């Protein structure tokens, strides 16, 4: 993609599709690529869990807890700034590129030098070497931020998804190869460095744009402020999401952190596979509906309803089958991760719903309000962490679940106030799925107990049978309750429509309004 024309002006996507159809196709491509990425990551997890020890994973997590904060410096901030801005040109993009790369270079040097301090904090002499190696991920990522942001602004999500799959496959392939040759935790470190390097090379190849010399542009300062607010929000949110790793690693050591981190990573998989990739599509789509807040609110509630349908069902299934899944995927040595994962399960659906509040803030350009809410989130979650720490990693897991259930409705309400999205239809769109999942889960457990299928783990075959039985029963009960409470199959039809329209093969022969002409008219349904 060549993002700028001969006059240096960004050329919007215009492939003849309406915005709604283009957004759904982008979402479909993104979700499909995430499914492929999930399969790659899952395969790597299964293999690496048998080649490496929980302590290896825990040691790398001790360092990556800090490095990932700096890796996301430009990735969370400048990306959203480029996506939501109404006008973009070559000079402005070049300025943002050099600002991001310059700061990334400084952060790389600073993090490499901080390894000694981290070693003293954790009391592990292996950490400085790992910190020096992981610092390279900061610089490599900064080199790709602007190119990826321009691709996202142009709605080229199929290109981004393909590049991500290739980079991820290369990263995990190298980690598995080195793990097989007994490199230990260095196998994980090497894979972590390869991922942003491969992503950067692919991004430059896909977005054929060479940054120019920095020049004065009146829009630079406002975009930097927007990026700073967005990254400030991310920094607070990241601190919230990684305070658990810090507390467990410092208080209980790398072994306990390894068990906890693996359960937590599996807990985050639904969000990383559904919420994270769709966020880019949602921001790009809702940003074009600023002039029609009523239509934007209706579309947000529709998406939230579908998320609740999928998320509440998925969370309940993983709660019922969590121990057996960990047993099958990682082996009997990771049983403690299975026990922790079951505690995480009830929070999966609400985590997906809560995450959508960011779509509202960013699509209306109010990163400052997102930052303010993140401070509230950080304070509330920190208190819950400190209360749960006495029970170790399981207590921290319970604190996470409680935080999502407590903050979801207030968070969406606060975001919706500025975007004219009332909270009443939001609650009305999700409560029936919450009730349905709770009743279906209770009914499934009752049937399994009567059938004596809740027995101690003894073999992979029995674990697989329990997974199939629990999942089948729950789906049967859950769909029955959803149909009963909605007095019909409308939710199932809506989900089927969403899936159908997201498929790449779903195209219309008749012409549709171009995206760049009239975004509001192009999205009328």
Secondary structure, DSSP 8 states (H G I E B T S, - for coil): ---B-TTSBB----SS--HHHHHHHHHHHHHHHHHHHHHHHHHHHHHHHHHS-HHHHHHHHHHHHHHHHHHHHHHTTHHHHHHH-S--BHHHHHHHHHHHHHHHHHHHHHHHHTHHHHHHHHT-TTHHHHHHHHHHHHHHHHTTHHHHHHHHHTT-HHHHHHHHHHHHHHHHHHHHHHHHTT-THHHHHHHHHHHHHHHHHHHHHHS----------TTHHHHHHHHHHHHHHHHHHHHHHHHHHHHHHHHH-HHHHHHHHHHHHHHHHHIIIIIHHHHHHHHHHHGGGTT-HHHHHHHHHHHHHHHHHHHHHHHHHHHHHHHHHHHHHH-GGGHHHHHHHHHHHTTHHHHHHHHTHHHHHHHTT-HHHHHHHHHHHHHHHHHHHHHHGGGHHHHHHHHHHHHHHHHHHHHHHHHHHHHT--HHHHHHHHHHHHHHHHHHHHHHHHHHHHTT-------HHHHHHHHHHHHHHHHHHHHHHHHHHHTSSHHHHHHHHHHHHHSTT---SS----TTT-HHHHT--
